[in-house]
Amino acid sequence: MQFAFTEEQNQIRDAILRLCARFNDAYWLNKERASAFPHEFYEAVAADRWLGIAMPEAYGGAGLGITEAALMMQAVAESGAGMSGASAIHMNIFGLNPVVVFGTQAQKARMLPPLIAGRDKACFGVTEPNAGLNTAAISTRAERAGDYYRITGQKIWTSTAQVANKILLLARTTPLDQAGKPTNGMSLFYTDLDRSHVEIKLIPKMGRHAVDSNTLFIDGMKVPAEDRIGEEGEGFRAILHGLNPERILIAAEAIGLGRAALARAARYAKERVVFNRPIGQNQAIAHPLAHSWMELEAANLLTFKAAFLYDAGQPCGAEANAAKYLAAEAGYRACERAVMTHGGMGYAQEYHVERFFRESLIPRIAPVSPQMILNYIAERVLGLPRSY
């Protein structure tokens, strides 16, 4: 068993950190205050060909694994870009894995190169207001009409829809009551986000203002049949190929965010002098920070175990879910402790830890709740009866 990254993997991390160093704390704070998408950062990542890190070489990608992608996303968050930087490119890294797995050669050749080059920006339309985590209950309909579909419905929490020109969209081609099995009858499409048939309404939210979240109202959007990924009715099976990689990447990002907050807290604890001594000399300050370091390192080990298993083609559902859970909790606690270490200044934007703290809730909530992960482990690993 190896616990060290290869020289090539370490070079990837170093290269990403050098790229991110061009976008300092002031850059991210200004994007947060202006609720402005970090186009300059996105374009820099695209220019250096990092958007295709886990995409096939035949279409312009690097052909590397989820391990390298996780290292990349962790470094982005750890640099101080946090979830704002990670979320700006997150969809490009993992989102089109269903196209890689289920797409035809013609679809891959048409869809992947523009995304890898950064010419296309994609968003992910799966979650619905009345379905939530119960994906089988989605009601967005795709009705076949010759060589195209008409799609009507509603999606929510669709990130980057304000700036995207493409959407990976899950819709029902067979009504639930006619599908037999609940997960049957859904189809997946990767297509143009036609704003003449989609109203995109911004959701004002707690944090990560640089990357938008939206409700989509889709009214008869015309989608060519050639934009359907995989067989009709097999869309749920297609998106499953993106779930474990997404959990691994979210875990890596949460750890990176926690490390960013912890580094700032440790620095402040060494510099801030009260009662003629640095506050980091007090165990009430030092011990919580030390505890967070241990939690982050433990979560990191499971995250990269899950990545190793995925890249080796081995089952990794339990490890990917558990890594996401542990990393999100560890990242959250590290950010909270960073705020408390700074005291009153932790509440001030200029020290950035309040931004990290607000963003640390994202990995806890999305893309799956901690309670559902506990359900998964209880049922699939421990063999306990299903509770829902």
C-alpha positions as CSV (number, residue, x, y, z in Angstrom):
1,M,0.0,0.0,0.0
2,Q,1.4,3.4,-1.0
3,F,0.7,6.6,1.0
4,A,2.7,8.9,-1.2
5,F,1.7,10.5,-4.5
6,T,3.9,10.0,-7.6
7,E,6.2,12.7,-8.8
8,E,3.8,13.5,-11.7
9,Q,0.9,13.8,-9.2
10,N,2.9,16.2,-7.0
11,Q,3.8,18.2,-10.1
12,I,0.1,18.6,-10.9
13,R,-0.6,19.9,-7.5
14,D,2.3,22.3,-7.7
15,A,1.2,23.6,-11.1
16,I,-2.3,24.2,-9.9
17,L,-1.1,26.1,-6.9
18,R,1.1,28.3,-9.1
19,L,-1.9,29.0,-11.4
20,C,-4.1,29.8,-8.4
21,A,-1.4,32.1,-6.9
22,R,-2.3,34.5,-9.8
23,F,-5.7,35.0,-8.2
24,N,-5.2,36.2,-4.6
25,D,-7.5,36.7,-1.7
26,A,-8.5,40.2,-2.9
27,Y,-9.6,38.7,-6.3
28,W,-12.0,36.2,-4.6
29,L,-13.3,38.7,-2.1
30,N,-14.1,41.1,-4.9
31,K,-15.9,38.4,-6.9
32,E,-17.8,37.4,-3.8
33,R,-18.9,41.0,-3.1
34,A,-19.9,41.7,-6.7
35,S,-21.6,38.2,-7.2
36,A,-19.5,38.0,-10.3
37,F,-18.4,34.7,-12.0
38,P,-14.6,34.3,-12.0
39,H,-14.2,34.3,-15.7
40,E,-10.5,35.2,-15.6
41,F,-9.8,32.2,-13.4
42,Y,-11.9,29.9,-15.5
43,E,-10.2,31.0,-18.7
44,A,-6.7,30.5,-17.1
45,V,-7.6,27.0,-16.1
46,A,-8.9,26.3,-19.6
47,A,-5.9,27.9,-21.3
48,D,-3.6,25.5,-19.4
49,R,-5.8,22.5,-20.5
50,W,-6.7,21.5,-16.9
51,L,-10.5,21.3,-17.6
52,G,-9.9,18.0,-19.4
53,I,-7.7,16.4,-16.7
54,A,-9.9,13.3,-16.5
55,M,-11.2,13.4,-20.1
56,P,-10.0,11.0,-22.8
57,E,-6.8,12.2,-24.7
58,A,-8.5,11.5,-28.0
59,Y,-10.8,14.6,-27.4
60,G,-8.2,16.9,-26.0
61,G,-8.1,15.7,-22.4
62,A,-5.2,14.6,-20.3
63,G,-6.6,11.0,-19.8
64,L,-5.8,11.0,-16.1
65,G,-7.8,9.6,-13.3
66,I,-10.1,10.8,-10.5
67,T,-7.1,10.8,-8.2
68,E,-5.4,13.5,-10.3
69,A,-8.7,15.4,-10.6
70,A,-9.2,15.3,-6.8
71,L,-5.7,16.6,-6.3
72,M,-6.4,19.4,-8.7
73,M,-9.7,20.4,-7.0
74,Q,-8.3,20.2,-3.6
75,A,-5.4,22.5,-4.5
76,V,-7.9,25.0,-6.0
77,A,-9.9,25.2,-2.8
78,E,-6.8,25.1,-0.6
79,S,-5.3,28.1,-2.4
80,G,-7.9,30.4,-1.0
81,A,-10.2,30.2,-3.9
82,G,-12.4,27.9,-1.8
83,M,-15.7,26.6,-3.1
84,S,-16.0,29.6,-5.4
85,G,-13.0,28.6,-7.4
86,A,-13.8,24.9,-7.2
87,S,-17.4,25.3,-8.2
88,A,-16.5,27.5,-11.2
89,I,-14.9,24.5,-12.8
90,H,-16.4,21.5,-11.0
91,M,-19.0,20.6,-13.6
92,N,-16.3,20.5,-16.4
93,I,-14.2,18.1,-14.4
94,F,-16.7,15.3,-13.7
95,G,-20.1,16.3,-15.2
96,L,-19.7,14.8,-18.6
97,N,-18.5,11.4,-17.5
98,P,-21.9,10.0,-18.7
99,V,-21.0,11.2,-22.2
100,V,-17.6,9.6,-21.9
101,V,-19.2,6.3,-20.8
102,F,-22.5,6.2,-22.8
103,G,-22.0,8.7,-25.6
104,T,-21.4,7.6,-29.2
105,Q,-18.1,8.4,-30.9
106,A,-19.8,11.2,-32.8
107,Q,-21.3,12.7,-29.6
108,K,-17.9,12.6,-27.8
109,A,-16.2,14.2,-30.8
110,R,-18.9,16.9,-30.9
111,M,-19.4,17.5,-27.1
112,L,-16.1,17.0,-25.3
113,P,-13.5,19.2,-27.1
114,P,-15.4,22.5,-26.7
115,L,-15.9,21.8,-23.0
116,I,-12.3,20.8,-22.4
117,A,-11.1,24.0,-24.3
118,G,-13.4,26.2,-22.2
119,R,-15.5,27.3,-25.1
120,D,-18.5,25.7,-23.6
121,K,-19.7,26.1,-20.0
122,A,-22.1,23.4,-18.8
123,C,-24.7,23.3,-15.9
124,F,-26.4,20.2,-14.4
125,G,-30.2,20.0,-14.4
126,V,-31.3,17.1,-12.2
127,T,-32.7,18.3,-8.8
128,E,-36.3,19.5,-8.7
129,P,-38.3,21.4,-6.1
130,N,-40.7,18.5,-5.4
131,A,-38.3,15.7,-5.7
132,G,-35.1,16.6,-3.9
133,L,-32.9,13.6,-3.3
134,N,-35.7,11.3,-4.6
135,T,-34.5,11.6,-8.2
136,A,-37.0,8.9,-9.3
137,A,-39.8,11.4,-8.5
138,I,-38.7,14.1,-11.0
139,S,-41.6,15.3,-13.2
140,T,-39.8,17.2,-15.9
141,R,-41.1,15.7,-19.2
142,A,-39.4,15.0,-22.5
143,E,-41.9,14.1,-25.2
144,R,-40.6,12.7,-28.5
145,A,-41.7,14.4,-31.7
146,G,-39.9,12.9,-34.6
147,D,-36.2,13.6,-34.5
148,Y,-36.4,15.9,-31.4
149,Y,-37.9,16.1,-27.9
150,R,-39.9,18.8,-26.3
151,I,-38.9,19.3,-22.7
152,T,-41.0,21.0,-20.1
153,G,-40.5,21.2,-16.3
154,Q,-38.6,22.8,-13.5
155,K,-35.1,22.3,-12.0
156,I,-33.6,23.9,-8.9
157,W,-30.1,24.5,-7.5
158,T,-28.7,24.5,-11.0
159,S,-25.2,26.1,-10.6
160,T,-23.6,28.3,-13.3
161,A,-26.8,28.5,-15.4
162,Q,-26.4,32.3,-15.6
163,V,-23.1,31.8,-17.6
164,A,-23.6,28.3,-19.1
165,N,-24.5,27.7,-22.7
166,K,-25.0,23.9,-22.3
167,I,-27.0,21.8,-19.9
168,L,-26.8,18.1,-18.9
169,L,-30.5,17.5,-18.3
170,L,-32.4,14.6,-16.8
171,A,-36.1,14.3,-17.8
172,R,-38.8,11.6,-17.8
173,T,-39.6,10.1,-21.2
174,T,-42.0,7.6,-19.6
175,P,-44.3,8.7,-16.8
176,L,-43.5,7.3,-13.4
177,D,-46.7,5.3,-13.1
178,Q,-45.9,3.6,-16.4
179,A,-42.2,3.0,-15.9
180,G,-42.5,-0.2,-13.9
181,K,-39.4,0.4,-11.8
182,P,-39.1,4.0,-10.4
183,T,-35.6,4.5,-11.8
184,N,-36.7,3.5,-15.3
185,G,-38.1,5.9,-17.8
186,M,-35.7,8.8,-17.4
187,S,-33.5,10.0,-20.2
188,L,-30.4,12.1,-20.1
189,F,-29.6,14.9,-22.6
190,Y,-26.6,17.2,-23.2
191,T,-27.8,20.1,-25.2
192,D,-27.9,23.8,-25.7
193,L,-29.4,25.8,-22.9
194,D,-32.0,27.6,-25.1
195,R,-32.9,30.7,-23.1
196,S,-35.8,31.4,-25.4
197,H,-37.5,28.5,-23.7
198,V,-35.9,28.5,-20.3
199,E,-36.4,31.2,-17.6
200,I,-33.4,31.2,-15.3
201,K,-34.1,32.8,-11.9
202,L,-31.2,33.4,-9.6
203,I,-31.5,32.1,-6.0
204,P,-30.1,34.6,-3.5
205,K,-28.1,32.5,-1.0
206,M,-25.8,32.5,2.0
207,G,-22.4,32.2,0.3
208,R,-20.4,31.4,-2.8
209,H,-21.9,34.4,-4.5
210,A,-19.3,34.3,-7.2
211,V,-20.9,31.1,-8.6
212,D,-24.7,31.4,-9.2
213,S,-27.4,28.9,-8.2
214,N,-30.7,29.0,-10.0
215,T,-34.2,27.8,-10.5
216,L,-34.9,26.8,-14.2
217,F,-38.4,27.0,-15.7
218,I,-38.3,25.0,-18.9
219,D,-41.2,25.5,-21.3
220,G,-41.2,23.4,-24.5
221,M,-37.4,23.5,-25.1
222,K,-36.7,21.7,-28.3
223,V,-33.8,19.2,-28.0
224,P,-32.5,17.1,-31.0
225,A,-32.7,13.4,-30.4
226,E,-29.0,13.2,-31.2
227,D,-28.4,15.1,-28.0
228,R,-29.8,12.2,-25.9
229,I,-27.0,10.4,-24.1
230,G,-27.5,6.6,-24.1
231,E,-30.7,4.7,-24.6
232,E,-34.1,6.3,-24.0
233,G,-35.3,5.5,-20.5
234,E,-31.7,4.7,-19.2
235,G,-30.8,8.2,-18.0
236,F,-30.7,7.3,-14.3
237,R,-28.2,4.6,-15.0
238,A,-26.1,7.1,-16.9
239,I,-25.9,9.7,-14.2
240,L,-24.9,7.0,-11.7
241,H,-21.5,7.0,-13.4
242,G,-21.0,10.6,-12.2
243,L,-22.1,10.1,-8.6
244,N,-19.0,8.5,-7.0
245,P,-16.5,10.8,-8.8
246,E,-18.5,13.8,-7.7
247,R,-18.5,12.7,-4.1
248,I,-14.8,12.2,-4.2
249,L,-14.2,15.6,-5.7
250,I,-16.5,17.3,-3.2
251,A,-14.6,15.6,-0.4
252,A,-11.3,16.8,-1.8
253,E,-12.6,20.3,-2.1
254,A,-14.0,20.3,1.5
255,I,-10.5,19.2,2.7
256,G,-8.9,21.9,0.7
257,L,-11.3,24.5,2.1
258,G,-10.6,23.3,5.6
259,R,-6.9,23.5,5.1
260,A,-7.2,27.0,3.8
261,A,-9.1,28.1,6.9
262,L,-6.8,26.2,9.2
263,A,-3.6,27.8,7.7
264,R,-5.1,31.3,8.3
265,A,-6.1,30.4,11.8
266,A,-2.7,29.1,12.7
267,R,-1.0,32.1,11.3
268,Y,-3.3,34.5,13.2
269,A,-2.8,32.5,16.4
270,K,0.9,33.0,16.1
271,E,0.7,36.7,15.3
272,R,-2.1,37.9,17.6
273,V,-0.8,38.9,21.0
274,V,-3.1,39.3,24.0
275,F,-2.0,39.5,27.6
276,N,1.6,39.7,26.4
277,R,1.6,36.3,24.6
278,P,0.5,34.9,21.3
279,I,-3.0,33.4,21.6
280,G,-1.7,30.2,20.0
281,Q,0.2,29.6,23.2
282,N,-3.1,29.0,24.9
283,Q,-4.3,25.4,24.6
284,A,-7.9,26.5,24.2
285,I,-6.8,27.9,20.9
286,A,-4.1,25.4,20.0
287,H,-6.0,22.1,20.7
288,P,-9.0,22.7,18.5
289,L,-6.8,23.6,15.6
290,A,-4.6,20.5,16.2
291,H,-7.8,18.4,16.3
292,S,-8.9,19.9,12.9
293,W,-5.6,19.0,11.4
294,M,-6.1,15.4,12.4
295,E,-9.6,15.3,11.2
296,L,-8.7,16.7,7.8
297,E,-5.8,14.3,7.4
298,A,-8.0,11.3,8.3
299,A,-10.7,12.3,5.8
300,N,-8.0,12.9,3.2
301,L,-6.8,9.3,3.5
302,L,-10.3,7.9,2.9
303,T,-10.8,10.4,0.0
304,F,-7.8,9.2,-1.9
305,K,-8.5,5.6,-1.0
306,A,-11.9,6.1,-2.7
307,A,-10.2,7.7,-5.7
308,F,-7.7,4.9,-6.0
309,L,-10.5,2.3,-6.0
310,Y,-12.5,4.2,-8.6
311,D,-9.4,4.5,-10.9
312,A,-8.7,0.8,-10.4
313,G,-12.2,-0.1,-11.5
314,Q,-13.1,-1.5,-8.1
315,P,-16.3,-0.8,-6.1
316,C,-16.0,2.4,-4.2
317,G,-19.5,3.5,-3.2
318,A,-19.1,3.1,0.5
319,E,-15.7,4.8,0.5
320,A,-16.8,7.7,-1.8
321,N,-19.8,8.4,0.3
322,A,-18.0,8.1,3.6
323,A,-15.2,10.3,2.4
324,K,-17.7,13.0,1.4
325,Y,-19.3,12.8,4.8
326,L,-16.1,12.9,6.8
327,A,-14.4,15.5,4.7
328,A,-17.5,17.8,4.8
329,E,-17.7,17.6,8.6
330,A,-14.0,18.1,9.0
331,G,-13.9,21.0,6.6
332,Y,-16.9,22.6,8.4
333,R,-15.3,22.3,11.8
334,A,-12.0,23.7,10.6
335,C,-13.7,26.7,9.1
336,E,-15.8,27.3,12.3
337,R,-12.7,27.0,14.5
338,A,-10.8,29.4,12.2
339,V,-13.6,32.0,12.7
340,M,-13.5,31.5,16.5
341,T,-9.7,31.7,16.6
342,H,-9.9,35.1,15.0
343,G,-12.5,36.3,17.5
344,G,-14.2,39.4,16.4
345,M,-12.0,39.7,13.3
346,G,-13.2,36.3,12.2
347,Y,-16.5,38.0,11.4
348,A,-14.8,40.6,9.2
349,Q,-14.5,40.0,5.5
350,E,-10.9,41.1,5.3
351,Y,-9.7,38.0,7.1
352,H,-11.6,35.7,4.6
353,V,-12.4,33.0,7.2
354,E,-16.0,34.1,7.4
355,R,-16.3,33.5,3.6
356,F,-14.8,30.0,4.1
357,F,-17.2,29.3,6.9
358,R,-20.2,30.1,4.8
359,E,-18.9,28.0,1.9
360,S,-18.2,25.1,4.2
361,L,-21.9,24.3,4.5
362,I,-22.0,23.5,0.8
363,P,-20.2,20.2,1.0
364,R,-22.3,19.2,4.0
365,I,-25.5,19.7,2.1
366,A,-24.7,18.9,-1.5
367,P,-24.8,16.8,-3.6
368,V,-26.3,14.4,-1.0
369,S,-27.2,15.1,2.7
370,P,-25.2,13.6,5.5
371,Q,-28.3,11.7,6.7
372,M,-28.6,9.9,3.3
373,I,-25.0,8.9,3.4
374,L,-25.5,7.4,6.9
375,N,-28.5,5.6,5.4
376,Y,-26.4,4.3,2.6
377,I,-23.7,3.0,4.9
378,A,-26.2,1.4,7.3
379,E,-28.0,-0.4,4.5
380,R,-25.3,-1.2,2.0
381,V,-22.3,-1.9,4.4
382,L,-23.9,-3.0,7.6
383,G,-26.9,-4.8,6.1
384,L,-29.5,-3.0,8.2
385,P,-33.0,-2.7,6.9
386,R,-33.9,0.3,4.8
387,S,-35.5,3.1,6.8
388,Y,-37.1,5.3,4.1
